[in-house]
């Protein structure tokens, strides 16, 4: 099962949902981009992987389809099922690109075995995955309107962006709670926007609003501060940008620096790395949530398989899938009352529509 062909595509798709453009503390976005990797093997199997493009506004460079030239020289002839070797031998030196390659390898491996990916990852503990709807920063009235609409659609959890100012964050939270009360579990994500002293005060100010968690309020290196602040507030703290390598995760757990962890493939290196982090976190009784980076159908499928096979993922997983004008799958995922079913066909369990890839192709 040797890799005989490597292709890459960069796509960009407009957002259509009423909550867009999606305002973070950095900027407002009205499109969603991704790097797609396609691998083909000598026995005719094809696997697809996905890594997000939106990360360019976090100060990281946008990914380019040009990466495929260097990938070809590395990957051609490699065993498409040798996922451990991908990590151990460092085939790909860019973690975000590696995550897309690794996802495509899992897709091939599942197809070779004739099994949906969740069975290769340990088998099912759940078949229906609860989703947390997401929205950007909104003013008081609009936040309430959007929250009511999400309740009507059947969602039970809402995550908002935050981080431009504590006063704006509190006003948005008040708007949501005044509109829907406790009918939505609530998370806010400042994307590393605050220093420790501001984080502590805001965490205390948020206590009456019963947040499910306060996600990554400080820069990723502020692990000691996160551990200290956890002892001074009843608002739970979650970490995402800090969740990268197993070494970083062990430090977080050793210091009791988080109530929840949010791993993602593009930060950790792939599906296997995320599974390892989830299992290590389970040993410390710290639940995990699969982070969303404005994902298309391939990465959404990966989330579904990981969540299906991971007991330590009891909460709703972040999702903005409903906001895409179109996916690039022949049969898009279905959201029903805030949940998605886990694909049952081999591999990722989805099929890419090349006409849609061509329609939204950037490179």
WOMOJO-V479239 format. One record per backbone hydrogen bond with DSSP energy under -0.5 kcal/mol. NH is the residue of the N-H (numbers start at 1). CO is the residue of the C=O. Records with the same first field share a line. If there is no record, write none. Layout:
BEGIN
NH: CO, CO
END
This chain:
BEGIN
3: 78
4: 40
5: 40
7: 38
9: 36
11: 9, 34
12: 360
13: 32
15: 30
16: 323
17: 323
20: 17
21: 29
22: 29
23: 21
24: 22, 27
29: 22
32: 13
34: 11
35: 51
36: 9, 34
37: 49
38: 7
39: 47
40: 5
41: 45
42: 2
44: 41
47: 39
49: 37
51: 35
53: 33
54: 33
56: 53
57: 54
58: 55
59: 56
60: 55
67: 64
68: 65
69: 66
70: 66
71: 67
72: 68
73: 69
74: 70
75: 71
76: 72
77: 3
78: 75
80: 1, 78
82: 79
83: 81
86: 82
87: 83
88: 84
89: 85
90: 87
91: 86
95: 93
98: 94
99: 95
100: 96
101: 97
102: 98
103: 99
104: 100
105: 101
106: 102
107: 103
108: 104
109: 105
110: 106
111: 107
112: 108
113: 109
114: 110
115: 110
117: 347
119: 116
120: 116, 117
121: 117
122: 119
123: 118
125: 308
126: 308
129: 340
130: 128
131: 338
132: 317
133: 131, 157
134: 319
135: 159
136: 19
137: 23
143: 139
144: 140
145: 141
146: 142
147: 143
148: 144
149: 145
150: 146
151: 147
152: 148
153: 149
154: 150, 151
155: 150
156: 131
158: 185
159: 133
160: 187
161: 135
162: 189
169: 165
170: 166
171: 167
172: 168
173: 169
174: 170
175: 171
176: 172
177: 173
178: 174
179: 175
180: 176
181: 177
183: 180
185: 156
187: 158
188: 213
189: 160
190: 215
192: 216
193: 190
194: 217
199: 195
200: 196
201: 197
202: 198
203: 199
204: 200
205: 201
206: 202
207: 203, 204
209: 206
210: 207
212: 186
213: 186
214: 236
215: 188, 213
216: 238
222: 219
223: 221
226: 222
227: 223
228: 224
229: 225
230: 226
231: 227, 228
232: 229
233: 230
236: 234
238: 214
239: 260
243: 240
244: 242
249: 245
250: 246
251: 247
252: 248
253: 249
254: 250
255: 251
256: 253
257: 252
259: 237
260: 237
261: 287
262: 239
267: 264
268: 264
269: 265
274: 270
275: 271
276: 272
277: 273
278: 274
279: 275
280: 276
281: 277
282: 278
283: 279
284: 280, 281
285: 282
286: 281
287: 259, 285
288: 312
289: 261
291: 263, 289
300: 296
301: 297
302: 298
303: 299
304: 300
305: 301
306: 302
307: 303
308: 304
309: 305
310: 307
311: 309
313: 310
315: 288
317: 130
318: 290
319: 132
323: 320
324: 321
325: 14
330: 351
336: 334, 339
339: 336
340: 129
342: 127
347: 115
349: 346
353: 328
354: 352
356: 353
357: 353
358: 354
359: 355
360: 356
361: 358
362: 10
363: 10
END
